[in-house]
Amino acid sequence: MLKRISMLFALILGSVALASCGINSVPTKEEAAKAQWGNVESALQRRSDLIPGLVEIAQAEAISERNILTEVIDARARATAINITTDDLSDPETFENFQASQNQLTQALGQLRTVIESYPEISSSAAWADLRVALDEANNLVNTERVRYNDAARDYNTEIRTFPSTIGANIIHGSEPLEYFEASETDNPDVDLSRIIDEE
């Protein structure tokens, strides 16, 4: 009987020790960050799906700035060509390449939007008005989900670096820190053309 009590006590003590070493909290926070990454991908895909409509409007109106239209098409192709999995979230080079391609797409979209809105016949159309709202919503969603991912990744990274969770993170889970999205000048590329349009 005493032996069973001792074994039970040792089991409880061991469980408490493991729990304090992040045996559960580390994978829980890692999965939360990776789940949030899925939301980032969904938001980026939603924005990408709007690009054909944007290109169609630009082509239909035969805008003269064809090089910007080509940049958008090429940037979208580059962005969708880089496939990043949750395992790549700890790879600085892969994550940096992914982020760079998305930033290039954001910049190209902003430039094309600026050009389109400089054409009154396009900017006043119902088709453009609907697409502009959809683009604004998509860009806002991308930014929101990236912030949420950064928060979740930061929570996880803090957990695996903090004692005593760092013990379980390194010895049991082999945890690696997750990369963050960094702010870029291209994150908010939209230009206010109200002054230009009013002058026309």
DANORLIN-V923984 format. One record per residue. SS is DSSP state (H for helix, E for strand, - for the rest). PHI is phi in whole degrees, -180 to 180 (* if undefined). Layout:
[[SS/PHI] [SS/PHI]]
This chain:
[[-/*] [H/-64] [H/-66] [H/-66] [H/-64] [H/-64] [H/-66] [H/-64] [H/-64] [H/-65] [H/-65] [H/-64] [H/-62] [H/-66] [H/-64] [H/-63] [H/-64] [H/-66] [H/-62] [H/-72] [-/-94] [-/79] [-/-59] [-/-106] [H/-68] [H/-64] [H/-66] [H/-63] [H/-73] [H/-66] [H/-65] [H/-64] [H/-67] [H/-69] [H/-65] [H/-66] [H/-61] [H/-60] [H/-68] [H/-62] [H/-61] [H/-63] [H/-66] [H/-66] [H/-66] [H/-60] [H/-66] [H/-61] [H/-67] [H/-83] [H/-64] [H/-56] [H/-66] [H/-66] [H/-65] [H/-61] [H/-63] [H/-64] [H/-70] [H/-63] [-/-91] [-/50] [-/-64] [-/-78] [-/-83] [H/-66] [H/-64] [H/-70] [H/-63] [H/-64] [H/-61] [H/-64] [H/-62] [H/-67] [H/-65] [H/-65] [H/-62] [H/-66] [H/-66] [H/-79] [H/-77] [-/-91] [-/-95] [-/-122] [-/-102] [H/-64] [H/-70] [H/-82] [H/-68] [H/-102] [-/-102] [H/-56] [H/-67] [H/-63] [H/-65] [H/-65] [H/-64] [H/-63] [H/-64] [H/-63] [H/-66] [H/-69] [H/-65] [H/-64] [H/-66] [H/-60] [H/-65] [H/-64] [H/-63] [H/-63] [H/-67] [H/-67] [H/-62] [H/-60] [H/-64] [H/-59] [H/-74] [-/-84] [-/-102] [H/-56] [H/-67] [H/-87] [H/-64] [-/-94] [-/-79] [H/-66] [H/-62] [H/-69] [H/-59] [H/-66] [H/-68] [H/-62] [H/-62] [H/-63] [H/-66] [H/-60] [H/-64] [H/-65] [H/-64] [H/-64] [H/-66] [H/-58] [H/-62] [H/-63] [H/-69] [H/-68] [H/-63] [H/-65] [H/-63] [H/-57] [H/-63] [H/-67] [H/-66] [H/-65] [H/-62] [H/-66] [H/-61] [H/-65] [H/-62] [H/-76] [H/-103] [-/-101] [-/-74] [-/-95] [H/-60] [H/-61] [H/-65] [H/-65] [H/-62] [H/-84] [H/-81] [H/-91] [H/-96] [-/60] [-/-70] [-/-120] [-/-66] [-/-90] [-/-80] [-/-113] [-/-74] [-/-109] [-/-63] [-/-135] [-/-64] [-/-93] [-/-66] [-/-134] [-/-84] [-/-63] [-/-112] [-/-79] [-/-101] [H/-58] [H/-67] [H/-66] [H/-65] [H/-61] [H/-67] [-/-77]]
